[in-house]
Amino acid sequence: MKLTDAKLRNLTTPGKHADGGGLYLEVTAAGGRYWRLKYRHGGKEKRLAFGVYPTVSLKEAREKREAAKQVLGRGEDPGEARKEEKARVAVEAANSFKAVALEWHKANAKRWAEITATKTMKHLEADVFPAIGNRPVSAVTAPELLAMLRKVESRGAGYTATRLREFCGQIFRYAIATGRATYNPAGDLVRAIVAPEVKHRPALTDRRQFGEFLRDLKDYQAADKLTLLATRMALLTFVRSQELRHAQWEEIDFEACEWRIPAARMKMGKGLNQAHVVPLSQAAIDTLRDIQALTGDTPSVFPNANGADGFMSENTIGRMLVRMGYQGRQTLHGFRASARSLLSERGWSVAALERQLDHAERSKVVAAYARSEHLDERRKIMDDWGALVTSLETGNNVVSLGKKAA
């Protein structure tokens, strides 16, 4: 007599309860209820497990039985077929796009800056993995990759879409190199996803306008003095946002007038294993002394304003610049462009300025050397910049400094 759902719900008697066609429910003395299929193949009686009731319903168990019968009808062993399928799924899981991407990321993170590794992984997790992460890397097609990129592009993130295409291209090339793919579909999409025109971050590069900004900053009555001082430190050193916000007091050498930023925090990457030296002008030293009076009892130069673990938010200085009325005119990152432009006008070499800005070199050997290259000239540059900023703050637009005076 075949089983029914009503009978199964109340079935507690230990033993084998047949449904027909070799399918039965085995009830154990401990109360376990397991679906089994008895069949013969190659002259031998065999068993196939279908799962636990009620997780696997009666209907599902019968469907599994019929599927097994079809395999038997082809002269194959359903037990062996299941093992082969499990092995195939395991191989596909190991060779999924996500699995290969994680390997690629781990291999490259060794030479990336921490922020680069973190941002890359966030982009992959947010947009790529949900769309194609579980697909075998060798089976991903250009159309499905394009569909994922178009979705990103449609929300106004055109630049992110182009970066994701580049990441995916590198991942497919890694898969080819490791023998798990033979084709890079991202290569067919080079012209399908076009990066939007780059809009450079606003920066004041005219000396008179920059002087007006400095005077506005000096006179600005900020509710948070630390934000005001952080802004002044940012423009005096023109380092990147993360390099500034994550500064530690142990990195500051007041006696040598130097700030040594660990290589791991620099955009050029961790592989160089050499700190970036930022010579500190007297104006920068004075500013740091003012900051030290506020945060000198903490490891971080710019701790989180809420007292939580961490550092000053990346938006803190930007919001203050907006409140000052400089939205679309000056940004924290724009201080780098302001300094480079104004210092170039004063005769300093492009090479030394590029070193101070820590612009990347493709060769690690060259980059490691570049970190300390032009250091004497860079000290003079930073002293000149500090003196220029101090002079412009007072309204003096005629400053007889620069390379000739140095």
Buried (B, 14 or more C-beta within 10 A) or exposed (E): EEBEEEEBEEBEEEEEBEBEBBBBBBBEEEEEBBBBBBBEBEEEEBEBBBBEBEEBBBEBBBEBBEEBBEBBEEEBBBBEBBEEEEEEEEEBEEBBBBBBBBBBBEEBBEBBBBBBBEEBBEBBEEBBBEBBBEBBBBBBEBEBBBEBBEBBBEEEBBBBBBBBBBBBBBBBBBBBEEEBBEBBBBEBBEEBBEEEEEEEEBBBBEBEEBBBBBBBBEEBEBEEEBBBBBBBBBBBBBBBBBBBBBBBBEBBEEEEBBBBBBBBBBBBBBBBEBBBBBBBBEBBBBBBEBBBEBBEEEEBBBBBEEEEEEBBBEEBBBEBBBEBEBEEBBBBBBBBBBBBBBBEEBEBBEEBBBBBBBBEBEEBEEBBEBBEBBBEBBBBBBBBBBBBBBBBBEEEEEBEBBBEEB
